[in-house]
Amino acid sequence: MKDKKYQFILFVANSQHNSVKAIFNIKQFCKNYLEDDYYLEIVDILNNHDLAVAKGVYITPMLIVDSHHPPSYMAGDLSDANKIKMELLTNK
Protein backbone atom coordinates (compact mmCIF):
# COMPACT_ATOMS: atom_id res chain seq x y z
CA MET A 1 0.00 0.00 0.00
CA LYS A 2 2.07 2.90 -1.26
CA ASP A 3 -0.57 5.44 -0.17
CA LYS A 4 0.26 4.97 3.51
CA LYS A 5 2.71 7.36 5.20
CA TYR A 6 4.57 4.59 7.04
CA GLN A 7 5.51 1.33 5.39
CA PHE A 8 7.08 -1.46 7.39
CA ILE A 9 8.44 -4.90 6.65
CA LEU A 10 8.96 -7.05 9.73
CA PHE A 11 11.16 -10.09 9.20
CA VAL A 12 10.59 -12.87 11.72
CA ALA A 13 11.70 -16.46 12.23
CA ASN A 14 8.60 -18.60 12.46
CA SER A 15 7.16 -18.54 15.98
CA GLN A 16 10.37 -17.83 17.87
CA HIS A 17 9.76 -15.99 21.14
CA ASN A 18 11.34 -12.67 20.09
CA SER A 19 9.56 -12.80 16.74
CA VAL A 20 6.17 -13.26 18.41
CA LYS A 21 6.95 -10.36 20.76
CA ALA A 22 8.04 -8.14 17.86
CA ILE A 23 4.83 -8.84 15.94
CA PHE A 24 2.73 -7.98 18.99
CA ASN A 25 4.76 -4.88 19.81
CA ILE A 26 4.77 -3.36 16.32
CA LYS A 27 1.04 -3.99 15.93
CA GLN A 28 0.40 -2.26 19.28
CA PHE A 29 2.69 0.62 18.32
CA CYS A 30 0.92 1.13 15.00
CA LYS A 31 -2.50 0.95 16.63
CA ASN A 32 -1.55 3.41 19.37
CA TYR A 33 0.47 5.96 17.37
CA LEU A 34 -0.16 5.66 13.64
CA GLU A 35 -3.90 4.96 13.42
CA ASP A 36 -4.55 3.76 9.86
CA ASP A 37 -1.66 5.56 8.16
CA TYR A 38 0.64 2.54 7.91
CA TYR A 39 1.16 -0.67 6.00
CA LEU A 40 2.79 -3.62 7.77
CA GLU A 41 4.07 -6.68 5.95
CA ILE A 42 5.25 -9.60 8.07
CA VAL A 43 7.72 -11.93 6.37
CA ASP A 44 8.80 -15.27 7.80
CA ILE A 45 12.39 -15.77 6.65
CA LEU A 46 11.92 -19.54 6.74
CA ASN A 47 9.30 -19.20 4.00
CA ASN A 48 10.82 -16.27 2.10
CA HIS A 49 14.57 -16.46 2.56
CA ASP A 50 15.30 -14.80 -0.79
CA LEU A 51 13.50 -11.58 0.16
CA ALA A 52 15.36 -11.46 3.47
CA VAL A 53 18.72 -11.77 1.69
CA ALA A 54 17.69 -9.21 -0.95
CA LYS A 55 16.80 -6.72 1.81
CA GLY A 56 20.02 -7.42 3.74
CA VAL A 57 18.31 -9.10 6.69
CA TYR A 58 20.52 -11.61 8.46
CA ILE A 59 19.05 -11.51 11.98
CA THR A 60 15.48 -11.60 13.27
CA PRO A 61 13.33 -9.99 14.26
CA MET A 62 14.20 -7.08 11.99
CA LEU A 63 11.93 -4.16 11.15
CA ILE A 64 12.57 -2.21 7.98
CA VAL A 65 11.00 1.23 7.74
CA ASP A 66 10.59 1.03 3.99
CA SER A 67 8.99 4.47 3.66
CA HIS A 68 12.30 6.13 4.57
CA HIS A 69 14.86 6.86 1.89
CA PRO A 70 17.13 5.11 2.45
CA PRO A 71 15.18 2.52 4.45
CA SER A 72 16.05 2.25 8.13
CA TYR A 73 16.49 -0.96 10.09
CA MET A 74 15.60 -1.82 13.69
CA ALA A 75 16.49 -5.17 15.27
CA GLY A 76 14.98 -6.77 18.35
CA ASP A 77 11.58 -7.34 19.89
CA LEU A 78 10.49 -3.69 19.32
CA SER A 79 9.41 -3.28 22.94
CA ASP A 80 10.74 0.29 23.20
CA ALA A 81 8.03 2.50 21.68
CA ASN A 82 10.12 5.64 22.24
CA LYS A 83 12.95 4.20 20.16
CA ILE A 84 10.53 3.47 17.32
CA LYS A 85 9.06 6.99 17.54
CA MET A 86 12.53 8.55 17.42
CA GLU A 87 13.42 6.45 14.39
CA LEU A 88 10.30 7.59 12.58
CA LEU A 89 10.86 11.25 13.46
CA THR A 90 14.57 11.48 12.69
CA ASN A 91 14.68 9.56 9.42
CA LYS A 92 11.85 10.98 7.34
N, CA, C and O atoms as a MOPAC input file, in Angstrom:
PM7 MOZYME 1SCF
protein

 N      0.83400 1    -1.18000 1     0.00000 1
 C      0.00000 1     0.00000 1     0.00000 1
 C      0.88400 1     1.25100 1     0.00000 1
 O      1.27400 1     1.73300 1     1.06300 1
 N      1.18300 1     1.74900 1    -1.12900 1
 C      2.07200 1     2.89800 1    -1.25900 1
 C      1.41200 1     4.20500 1    -0.84500 1
 O      2.09100 1     5.22900 1    -0.77600 1
 N      0.10300 1     4.20600 1    -0.56700 1
 C     -0.56800 1     5.43700 1    -0.17500 1
 C     -0.49200 1     5.69600 1     1.32200 1
 O     -0.98900 1     6.72000 1     1.79200 1
 N      0.10900 1     4.80800 1     2.07000 1
 C      0.25600 1     4.97400 1     3.51200 1
 C      1.55000 1     5.72000 1     3.81900 1
 O      2.55500 1     5.53300 1     3.13300 1
 N      1.52800 1     6.56200 1     4.84400 1
 C      2.70700 1     7.35600 1     5.19600 1
 C      3.85600 1     6.48300 1     5.68100 1
 O      5.01200 1     6.72000 1     5.33200 1
 N      3.53800 1     5.47300 1     6.48300 1
 C      4.56500 1     4.59400 1     7.04300 1
 C      4.40900 1     3.19600 1     6.46800 1
 O      3.32300 1     2.61700 1     6.47800 1
 N      5.51500 1     2.67200 1     5.96900 1
 C      5.50800 1     1.33000 1     5.39100 1
 C      6.59100 1     0.51100 1     6.05700 1
 O      7.76600 1     0.87800 1     6.05000 1
 N      6.17800 1    -0.60600 1     6.63300 1
 C      7.07600 1    -1.46400 1     7.39100 1
 C      7.11300 1    -2.86800 1     6.81100 1
 O      6.11500 1    -3.38700 1     6.31200 1
 N      8.28900 1    -3.46300 1     6.89300 1
 C      8.43600 1    -4.90300 1     6.64600 1
 C      9.09000 1    -5.47100 1     7.89600 1
 O     10.19100 1    -5.06600 1     8.26700 1
 N      8.41600 1    -6.39900 1     8.53600 1
 C      8.95900 1    -7.04900 1     9.72700 1
 C      9.35500 1    -8.46600 1     9.36100 1
 O      8.51300 1    -9.28500 1     8.99400 1
 N     10.64300 1    -8.74700 1     9.46400 1
 C     11.15900 1   -10.08800 1     9.20200 1
 C     11.23400 1   -10.85100 1    10.51600 1
 O     11.82400 1   -10.38300 1    11.48900 1
 N     10.62800 1   -12.03000 1    10.52700 1
 C     10.59400 1   -12.86700 1    11.72200 1
 C     11.06300 1   -14.27100 1    11.36800 1
 O     11.18600 1   -14.63100 1    10.19800 1
 N     11.32200 1   -15.05200 1    12.41000 1
 C     11.70000 1   -16.46200 1    12.23300 1
 C     10.62600 1   -17.33100 1    12.86600 1
 O     10.67900 1   -17.66300 1    14.05000 1
 N      9.65200 1   -17.68800 1    12.04200 1
 C      8.59600 1   -18.60300 1    12.46000 1
 C      7.93900 1   -18.10400 1    13.73900 1
 O      7.52600 1   -16.94600 1    13.80500 1
 N      7.83600 1   -18.93500 1    14.73300 1
 C      7.16400 1   -18.53900 1    15.97600 1
 C      8.15100 1   -18.43000 1    17.13500 1
 O      7.80100 1   -18.69300 1    18.28600 1
 N      9.37900 1   -18.04500 1    16.82400 1
 C     10.36800 1   -17.83100 1    17.87400 1
 C      9.87400 1   -16.74500 1    18.83500 1
 O      9.16600 1   -15.82200 1    18.43200 1
 N     10.25100 1   -16.86800 1    20.08800 1
 C      9.75700 1   -15.98600 1    21.14500 1
 C      9.92600 1   -14.50100 1    20.80100 1
 O      8.96600 1   -13.73700 1    20.89700 1
 N     11.11200 1   -14.09200 1    20.40800 1
 C     11.33800 1   -12.67500 1    20.08600 1
 C     10.55200 1   -12.23400 1    18.85800 1
 O     10.13800 1   -11.07900 1    18.76600 1
 N     10.34900 1   -13.13700 1    17.92600 1
 C      9.56000 1   -12.80400 1    16.74200 1
 C      8.09800 1   -12.56800 1    17.10900 1
 O      7.47800 1   -11.62200 1    16.62300 1
 N      7.55500 1   -13.41600 1    17.95400 1
 C      6.17000 1   -13.25600 1    18.40600 1
 C      6.02000 1   -11.93500 1    19.16100 1
 O      5.04500 1   -11.20900 1    18.96500 1
 N      6.99200 1   -11.62600 1    20.02700 1
 C      6.95400 1   -10.35700 1    20.76300 1
 C      7.03600 1    -9.16800 1    19.81100 1
 O      6.32100 1    -8.18200 1    19.99100 1
 N      7.89300 1    -9.25100 1    18.80700 1
 C      8.04400 1    -8.14500 1    17.85600 1
 C      6.75200 1    -7.91100 1    17.08100 1
 O      6.35300 1    -6.76600 1    16.86500 1
 N      6.10800 1    -8.97400 1    16.66900 1
 C      4.83200 1    -8.84200 1    15.94200 1
 C      3.81100 1    -8.13300 1    16.82700 1
 O      3.16300 1    -7.17700 1    16.40000 1
 N      3.67500 1    -8.60600 1    18.05200 1
 C      2.72700 1    -7.98300 1    18.98700 1
 C      3.07900 1    -6.51700 1    19.21700 1
 O      2.21000 1    -5.64800 1    19.15400 1
 N      4.34200 1    -6.24900 1    19.48100 1
 C      4.75900 1    -4.88500 1    19.81500 1
 C      4.57700 1    -3.90700 1    18.65900 1
 O      4.11900 1    -2.78500 1    18.87600 1
 N      4.92400 1    -4.30300 1    17.44000 1
 C      4.77500 1    -3.36200 1    16.32300 1
 C      3.30000 1    -3.13900 1    16.00600 1
 O      2.90900 1    -2.03200 1    15.63600 1
 N      2.47800 1    -4.17600 1    16.14600 1
 C      1.03500 1    -3.99000 1    15.92700 1
 C      0.45200 1    -3.03100 1    16.96700 1
 O     -0.36700 1    -2.17500 1    16.63000 1
 N      0.86800 1    -3.16900 1    18.22500 1
 C      0.40500 1    -2.26400 1    19.27600 1
 C      0.88600 1    -0.84300 1    19.01300 1
 O      0.12100 1     0.11000 1    19.16000 1
 N      2.14500 1    -0.69700 1    18.62500 1
 C      2.69000 1     0.61900 1    18.32400 1
 C      1.88600 1     1.28900 1    17.20600 1
 O      1.48500 1     2.44700 1    17.32900 1
 N      1.66000 1     0.56700 1    16.13600 1
 C      0.91900 1     1.12900 1    15.00200 1
 C     -0.49300 1     1.52400 1    15.40900 1
 O     -0.97800 1     2.59400 1    15.04000 1
 N     -1.14200 1     0.66300 1    16.16400 1
 C     -2.50200 1     0.94600 1    16.62500 1
 C     -2.52900 1     2.19000 1    17.51500 1
 O     -3.42600 1     3.02400 1    17.38900 1
 N     -1.55900 1     2.31500 1    18.40500 1
 C     -1.54600 1     3.40500 1    19.37000 1
 C     -1.06800 1     4.73500 1    18.80300 1
 O     -1.51700 1     5.78700 1    19.25900 1
 N     -0.17000 1     4.71800 1    17.81800 1
 C      0.46900 1     5.96100 1    17.36900 1
 C      0.21700 1     6.33700 1    15.90500 1
 O      0.30000 1     7.51100 1    15.54600 1
 N     -0.08500 1     5.36000 1    15.07300 1
 C     -0.15600 1     5.65600 1    13.64000 1
 C     -1.55700 1     5.55600 1    13.05300 1
 O     -1.76100 1     5.85400 1    11.87700 1
 N     -2.51700 1     5.14000 1    13.86200 1
 C     -3.89700 1     4.96200 1    13.42300 1
 C     -3.92900 1     4.07300 1    12.17600 1
 O     -3.46200 1     2.93500 1    12.22000 1
 N     -4.46300 1     4.57100 1    11.08700 1
 C     -4.54600 1     3.75800 1     9.86400 1
 C     -3.56400 1     4.20100 1     8.79100 1
 O     -3.70100 1     3.81400 1     7.63100 1
 N     -2.57800 1     5.00700 1     9.16200 1
 C     -1.66000 1     5.56000 1     8.16500 1
 C     -0.37900 1     4.73500 1     8.05000 1
 O      0.71800 1     5.28900 1     7.99100 1
 N     -0.52300 1     3.41300 1     8.01800 1
 C      0.64000 1     2.53500 1     7.90600 1
 C      0.27400 1     1.27000 1     7.15400 1
 O     -0.89200 1     0.88200 1     7.07100 1
 N      1.29300 1     0.64500 1     6.61400 1
 C      1.16000 1    -0.67300 1     6.00100 1
 C      2.23900 1    -1.54400 1     6.62000 1
 O      3.40900 1    -1.16400 1     6.63700 1
 N      1.86000 1    -2.69800 1     7.12500 1
 C      2.78500 1    -3.61800 1     7.76900 1
 C      2.75700 1    -4.95400 1     7.04900 1
 O      1.71500 1    -5.60100 1     6.94200 1
 N      3.91800 1    -5.35300 1     6.56000 1
 C      4.07300 1    -6.67600 1     5.95100 1
 C      4.94800 1    -7.50600 1     6.88300 1
 O      6.02600 1    -7.07000 1     7.28600 1
 N      4.48100 1    -8.69800 1     7.21900 1
 C      5.25200 1    -9.59700 1     8.07500 1
 C      5.75600 1   -10.74000 1     7.20900 1
 O      4.97700 1   -11.43000 1     6.55100 1
 N      7.07800 1   -10.93000 1     7.21800 1
 C      7.71600 1   -11.93400 1     6.36700 1
 C      8.44500 1   -12.94200 1     7.24700 1
 O      9.30700 1   -12.57200 1     8.04400 1
 N      8.10100 1   -14.19400 1     7.10100 1
 C      8.80500 1   -15.27300 1     7.80100 1
 C      9.99400 1   -15.68000 1     6.93400 1
 O      9.81900 1   -16.16000 1     5.81400 1
 N     11.20100 1   -15.48700 1     7.45900 1
 C     12.38700 1   -15.77400 1     6.64700 1
 C     12.51900 1   -17.25500 1     6.30800 1
 O     13.21800 1   -17.60900 1     5.35800 1
 N     11.86300 1   -18.11700 1     7.06500 1
 C     11.91700 1   -19.54200 1     6.74400 1
 C     11.10900 1   -19.85700 1     5.49500 1
 O     11.37700 1   -20.84400 1     4.81000 1
 N     10.11900 1   -19.01900 1     5.19700 1
 C      9.29600 1   -19.20100 1     4.00300 1
 C      9.71200 1   -18.29800 1     2.85100 1
 O      9.37000 1   -18.56900 1     1.70000 1
 N     10.44100 1   -17.23300 1     3.14400 1
 C     10.81800 1   -16.27500 1     2.10400 1
 C     12.25500 1   -15.80000 1     2.33400 1
 O     12.51300 1   -14.61200 1     2.53000 1
 N     13.15400 1   -16.73400 1     2.30400 1
 C     14.56800 1   -16.46300 1     2.55900 1
 C     15.15800 1   -15.50700 1     1.52500 1
 O     15.98400 1   -14.65900 1     1.86400 1
 N     14.74300 1   -15.63900 1     0.28000 1
 C     15.29500 1   -14.80100 1    -0.79300 1
 C     15.02000 1   -13.31400 1    -0.57100 1
 O     15.88900 1   -12.47800 1    -0.82000 1
 N     13.81300 1   -12.98300 1    -0.10300 1
 C     13.50000 1   -11.57700 1     0.15800 1
 C     14.34500 1   -11.05100 1     1.31100 1
 O     14.82000 1    -9.91600 1     1.26700 1
 N     14.53100 1   -11.86700 1     2.33900 1
 C     15.36300 1   -11.45600 1     3.47400 1
 C     16.78400 1   -11.13500 1     3.01100 1
 O     17.34700 1   -10.11200 1     3.39800 1
 N     17.35200 1   -11.99100 1     2.20000 1
 C     18.71500 1   -11.77100 1     1.69100 1
 C     18.74500 1   -10.52700 1     0.80300 1
 O     19.67200 1    -9.72200 1     0.89700 1
 N     17.74200 1   -10.36600 1    -0.05500 1
 C     17.69100 1    -9.20900 1    -0.95100 1
 C     17.60800 1    -7.89500 1    -0.17400 1
 O     18.14200 1    -6.87800 1    -0.61500 1
 N     16.94300 1    -7.91600 1     0.97800 1
 C     16.80500 1    -6.71600 1     1.80800 1
 C     17.94100 1    -6.56500 1     2.80900 1
 O     17.97200 1    -5.58800 1     3.55800 1
 N     18.87700 1    -7.51300 1     2.83700 1
 C     20.01800 1    -7.41700 1     3.74400 1
 C     19.69900 1    -7.81000 1     5.17300 1
 O     20.34000 1    -7.32700 1     6.10600 1
 N     18.72600 1    -8.67200 1     5.35500 1
 C     18.31200 1    -9.10200 1     6.68800 1
 C     18.99000 1   -10.43200 1     7.01300 1
 O     18.78600 1   -11.43800 1     6.33300 1
 N     19.79800 1   -10.40700 1     8.06700 1
 C     20.51500 1   -11.61500 1     8.46300 1
 C     20.24900 1   -12.00500 1     9.90800 1
 O     20.72400 1   -13.04200 1    10.37300 1
 N     19.47900 1   -11.16500 1    10.62900 1
 C     19.04800 1   -11.50700 1    11.98300 1
 C     17.55600 1   -11.19300 1    12.09800 1
 O     17.02300 1   -10.36300 1    11.36200 1
 N     16.90300 1   -11.86600 1    13.02800 1
 C     15.48200 1   -11.60100 1    13.26500 1
 C     15.24400 1   -11.48000 1    14.75700 1
 O     16.00700 1   -12.01000 1    15.56500 1
 N     14.19600 1   -10.79100 1    15.10900 1
 C     13.32700 1    -9.99100 1    14.25600 1
 C     14.01400 1    -8.70700 1    13.78600 1
 O     14.84500 1    -8.12800 1    14.48600 1
 N     13.64200 1    -8.29000 1    12.59300 1
 C     14.20000 1    -7.08000 1    11.99400 1
 C     13.07200 1    -6.29500 1    11.33100 1
 O     12.35500 1    -6.81000 1    10.47300 1
 N     12.93100 1    -5.03500 1    11.74900 1
 C     11.92800 1    -4.15600 1    11.15400 1
 C     12.62400 1    -3.22700 1    10.17600 1
 O     13.61600 1    -2.58000 1    10.51100 1
 N     12.09600 1    -3.17100 1     8.97300 1
 C     12.57200 1    -2.20600 1     7.98100 1
 C     11.49300 1    -1.14100 1     7.82000 1
 O     10.33500 1    -1.44400 1     7.53300 1
 N     11.89900 1     0.10600 1     8.01200 1
 C     11.00000 1     1.22500 1     7.73600 1
 C     11.22900 1     1.55700 1     6.26700 1
 O     12.13600 1     2.31100 1     5.91300 1
 N     10.38700 1     0.97800 1     5.43100 1
 C     10.59300 1     1.03000 1     3.98600 1
 C     10.13900 1     2.35600 1     3.38700 1
 O     10.43000 1     2.63800 1     2.22500 1
 N      9.43000 1     3.16900 1     4.16100 1
 C      8.98900 1     4.46600 1     3.65600 1
 C     10.07200 1     5.53000 1     3.78700 1
 O      9.92300 1     6.63300 1     3.26100 1
 N     11.15400 1     5.21200 1     4.48000 1
 C     12.29700 1     6.13000 1     4.56900 1
 C     13.22100 1     5.90300 1     3.37400 1
 O     13.31200 1     4.79900 1     2.83600 1
 N     13.89500 1     6.96600 1     2.98000 1
 C     14.85700 1     6.85600 1     1.88700 1
 C     16.18600 1     7.40600 1     2.34700 1
 O     16.32200 1     8.62300 1     2.47200 1
 N     17.17700 1     6.56400 1     2.60600 1
 C     17.13200 1     5.11200 1     2.45300 1
 C     16.34700 1     4.46600 1     3.59500 1
 O     16.14300 1     5.08200 1     4.64100 1
 N     15.91300 1     3.23000 1     3.39000 1
 C     15.18000 1     2.52400 1     4.44900 1
 C     16.02100 1     2.43200 1     5.72100 1
 O     17.24900 1     2.37200 1     5.66300 1
 N     15.34400 1     2.42200 1     6.86600 1
 C     16.04900 1     2.25300 1     8.13200 1
 C     15.68800 1     0.89600 1     8.72900 1
 O     14.62100 1     0.34200 1     8.46600 1
 N     16.60800 1     0.38200 1     9.53800 1
 C     16.49400 1    -0.96000 1    10.09500 1
 C     16.50600 1    -0.90200 1    11.61600 1
 O     17.27500 1    -0.15000 1    12.21400 1
 N     15.63800 1    -1.70800 1    12.23800 1
 C     15.60400 1    -1.82200 1    13.69400 1
 C     15.51900 1    -3.31000 1    14.05500 1
 O     14.61400 1    -4.01400 1    13.60800 1
 N     16.46300 1    -3.77200 1    14.86200 1
 C     16.48600 1    -5.17400 1    15.27000 1
 C     15.95000 1    -5.30700 1    16.68800 1
 O     16.01200 1    -4.36600 1    17.47900 1
 N     15.43000 1    -6.47200 1    16.99600 1
 C     14.98400 1    -6.76900 1    18.35200 1
 C     13.48800 1    -6.95300 1    18.44000 1
 O     12.79200 1    -7.00900 1    17.42600 1
 N     12.99500 1    -7.04600 1    19.68000 1
 C     11.57500 1    -7.34000 1    19.88700 1
 C     10.66900 1    -6.10500 1    19.80900 1
 O      9.45700 1    -6.22200 1    19.98900 1
 N     11.23700 1    -4.93600 1    19.54500 1
 C     10.49000 1    -3.69200 1    19.32400 1
 C      9.65100 1    -3.29200 1    20.53500 1
 O      8.56600 1    -2.73000 1    20.38600 1
 N     10.15100 1    -3.58100 1    21.72400 1
 C      9.40600 1    -3.27800 1    22.94200 1
 C      9.56200 1    -1.83100 1    23.39500 1
 O      8.82600 1    -1.38100 1    24.27300 1
 N     10.50900 1    -1.09400 1    22.81300 1
 C     10.74200 1     0.29400 1    23.19700 1
 C     10.04200 1     1.23600 1    22.20800 1
 O     10.59100 1     1.58300 1    21.16200 1
 N      8.82300 1     1.63700 1    22.56500 1
 C      8.03000 1     2.50300 1    21.68300 1
 C      8.72100 1     3.83400 1    21.43200 1
 O      8.62300 1     4.37900 1    20.33300 1
 N      9.41700 1     4.36500 1    22.42800 1
 C     10.11900 1     5.64100 1    22.23600 1
 C     11.21500 1     5.53100 1    21.19600 1
 O     11.42900 1     6.46400 1    20.42200 1
 N     11.90700 1     4.41400 1    21.16500 1
 C     12.95400 1     4.19900 1    20.15900 1
 C     12.34800 1     4.16400 1    18.75500 1
 O     12.92000 1     4.71300 1    17.81400 1
 N     11.20100 1     3.52400 1    18.61900 1
 C     10.53300 1     3.47200 1    17.31800 1
 C     10.09000 1     4.87100 1    16.91200 1
 O     10.28100 1     5.27400 1    15.76400 1
 N      9.50100 1     5.61400 1    17.84100 1
 C      9.06100 1     6.98500 1    17.54200 1
 C     10.23200 1     7.85100 1    17.09000 1
 O     10.12200 1     8.59300 1    16.11300 1
 N     11.34800 1     7.75500 1    17.79900 1
 C     12.52600 1     8.55100 1    17.42000 1
 C     13.02200 1     8.16200 1    16.02900 1
 O     13.42100 1     9.02600 1    15.24800 1
 N     13.00100 1     6.89700 1    15.72400 1
 C     13.42400 1     6.44700 1    14.39100 1
 C     12.52000 1     7.03100 1    13.31900 1
 O     13.00200 1     7.45600 1    12.26900 1
 N     11.23500 1     7.05700 1    13.56400 1
 C     10.30000 1     7.59000 1    12.57700 1
 C     10.44300 1     9.10000 1    12.42600 1
 O     10.27900 1     9.63000 1    11.32700 1
 N     10.74300 1     9.79000 1    13.50700 1
 C     10.85700 1    11.25200 1    13.45900 1
 C     12.17500 1    11.72700 1    12.87000 1
 O     12.21400 1    12.75800 1    12.19800 1
 N     13.25600 1    10.99300 1    13.11100 1
 C     14.57100 1    11.48000 1    12.69400 1
 C     14.96800 1    11.03000 1    11.30400 1
 O     15.92900 1    11.56100 1    10.74600 1
 N     14.27300 1    10.08300 1    10.73200 1
 C     14.67800 1     9.56400 1     9.42200 1
 C     13.55700 1     9.66200 1     8.39700 1
 O     13.26400 1     8.69000 1     7.70100 1
 N     12.94200 1    10.81000 1     8.30400 1
 C     11.84900 1    10.97900 1     7.33800 1
 C     12.37600 1    11.07100 1     5.94800 1
 O     11.60100 1    11.21600 1     5.00200 1

